Amino acid sequence: MSIWRVQPLGDDPVADYRAAADDVLAAFAEKGVLEREFALPELGEMKFPAPVAIGFHLIDYVAHGWDVAKSLGLNYELDPDLAEVALKIALKVPVGESGLGPEAAFGPVLPVAPGAGPLEQILGALGRSSNTEGALPL
């Protein structure tokens, strides 16, 4: 979908991002939101129950937040409660042929060390390694 293609940055990309984030937060904060369905254009024409769509956004923010932090050489930690919820969602991300190729949202599942913490498990489930020098390209 063309809406998800990389677009040129505007004059104030930080303000543009904040506005987009505010739109998402406002949509998910509306009264009765959990009874609604959301279309996620990047996944085709399917609609998803609000809790599923919100979960998709959450895991996307966790993964890309780590990508950005790693790319900038910054530490990335999740609140333990958030990490617990995100791990449950990450472990449900489909694996297999649909998760491969240049258009895949995440990489193939990577093994993690026994006893790895929630963030490492999330990263492994999404095809990222906390042991790498850099994140996936943005």
N, C-alpha and C positions, 0 to 999 in steps of 0.2 A: 504494500500500500504506500502510496506516495506521501501520506501524512507522516509516516514513520521514517522516511528517508532523511539522511543528514541534510540539514538546511544551513545556509550561510548564517553566521552569527549576526545579530542585530547590533545596534549602537550600544546597548546595555544588556549583555547576555545574563548577568546576575539578576537584574530586574525581571527579565523575561522568564528565567527559571523560577524565581520567587512567585511570579504571577501564575505560572502553570501549576506550581505546587499548591498555591492557595486555591486554585480551581478544583484540584483533586480533593483537598481537605474539605472544602465546602460541599462538594458533591457527596462525600462519604459521611458528612455530619448532618445531612438533611434528615428531618423527621421521617420515620418509616423506611429508611434506607435499606435495612436488612430484609425487607420484603420485596425489594426491587430486583431487577436483572440489569446487568450492564453488558453492553457490546464492547468487545475489546478488538478494535480493527486489526491489530497486529496478528490476531489469531484467526482471521477470516470473518465470516458473518455470524459466528456463534455468539449466543448470549449466555452469561453466567450469572448464577445467584450472587447477590451482593457479597456474602461472606467469602465466596470463592474469588471473586474479582478483587476484593480488598486484600485477600491473601496473596494473589498474584502480584499486586502492587507492592505489598510489604516485602516479599522475597526479592523482587526486582530492586527495590531501594537498598536492601541489605547487601545484595551482591554488587551493585554498582557503587554503593558507598565504599565498599571495600576496594573495588577497582580504583576509584579516585584516590582514596587514602594511600594505597600501595603505590600508585603511580607517582604520587607526590612525596613518597618516603615517610608518610605519617603513620602513627599507630592507629589501629582501628579496634575498638572494643564495643561490644553490645551489652546493654543492660541484661542481667541474667534472665529476667522474665521475658524480655523481647527475644533473646536468644533461644529460649525454650520453645516459644511459639514459632519462630522462624525455622527452627530445626524440623519441627513436625511438618511444616509446609515443604521445606526443601526435600525431605525424604519422599514426598509424594510426586515430585517432578518426574514426568515420564522419561524413561531411558530407552535406548534402542535407536533404530534407524531414523526416527523422526527428530531425534536430538542431535543429529550429525549434519555437517555441511555449513556453508558460509552464512546461511540465514538462521541457523539454530540460535535460540536465546542463550543457551548455556552449553558448555563443553561436556564431553563424556565424563561419567562419574570417575573420580580418582580415589584410590585407596587412601585411607588415613590411618595413622598409628593407633594401636590399641590404647584405649584410655584418653583419646583426643578429646579436647573440650568441644563445646557446642559450636563455636565459630569455625573451628577446623573441620568439623563434621559437615556443617552447612556448605563450606567452601568445596569440600570434596564431592558432596552430592551434586553441586552445581558446576563441576569441572574446573575448579580453581584450586590451586595449591598454595597454602600459606607459606610454603618453603621457597617459593619462587621470588626472584628479584623484582619482577614486574607483573602487573595484572594483564588481563586480556585487553586488547586494544579497545578504546572507547569509540 
